[in-house]
Amino acid sequence: MKVLFRMRKSKKSKVIMPAIGVYAAQGNTFEKNAVDEIRPNQLKVETILYQSGPNLVKSTEYYQLKYVGYGQVDGTYNDNGRSLYKVYIRYYIPHPSGSGYIKDTGWHGSDWAVFGLESVTLTFYDVIDPFAPPVRFTYYFEYGPYGGPLPLGIPMTTAEAVQTQPEM
C-alpha cells in the first residue's frame, strides 16, 4: 500500500491528504507522525494539518462518507512571533469542469480568540457518487503580531488537503 503525499511550493501550499495516518504541518515542513496498517475495523482517519502549541486544525474522515473539521486558536500564544486570532475551515467538492462546486460548506470561522481558546467545528457529508472528485478541506487564519494590535482581516492560507484512495 502506498500513501500519496506531496508539497507544492507556492503562495497557497497544497497537501494531498493520506488515505491513512496522521500528518502534522509546521509552516512549510510536513512530517509524518504515525501510520498504522489499515484494518477492516479501522474506518476513521484523522489528519492534523496544523499544530503549534494550542493552535490546531484537523480533519477526521469516517467511512469515506462523513467528514468533521476542527480548528482552534489561542490569541495569547506566541506562534512564531504572531498571534492567531481566528481560524476558518471549509469542505468542498469541486465540479469536474473546473467551474463551481458540486458541494460546498463555505467558510466557517471561530470567534475572536483575544483572551484564550476559541474553536470551530464543521461536519460535511460526501456525495454518493463514485465518479465525483475527491473531498477537499482547507483552512486559513487571521493573525497579528504577538502582543500587537488585532488584525484587520489578514488571511494566511497554509494548506489544503485532498482525499485520496489507497493503492492496491
Sequence and secondary structure as in RCSB ss.txt:
>XXXX:A:sequence
MKVLFRMRKSKKSKVIMPAIGVYAAQGNTFEKNAVDEIRPNQLKVETILYQSGPNLVKSTEYYQLKYVGYGQVDG
TYNDNGRSLYKVYIRYYIPHPSGSGYIKDTGWHGSDWAVFGLESVTLTFYDVIDPFAPPVRFTYYFEYGPYGGPL
PLGIPMTTAEAVQTQPEM
>XXXX:A:secstr
      B  SSS  B   SSSEEEEETTEEEEEE     TT  EEEEEEEEETTEEEEEEEETTTEEEEEEEEET
TS BTTEEEEEEEEEEEEE TTSSSEEEE   EE    SSSEEEEEEEEE  S TTS   EEEEEEEEEETTS  
 SS EEEEEEEE      
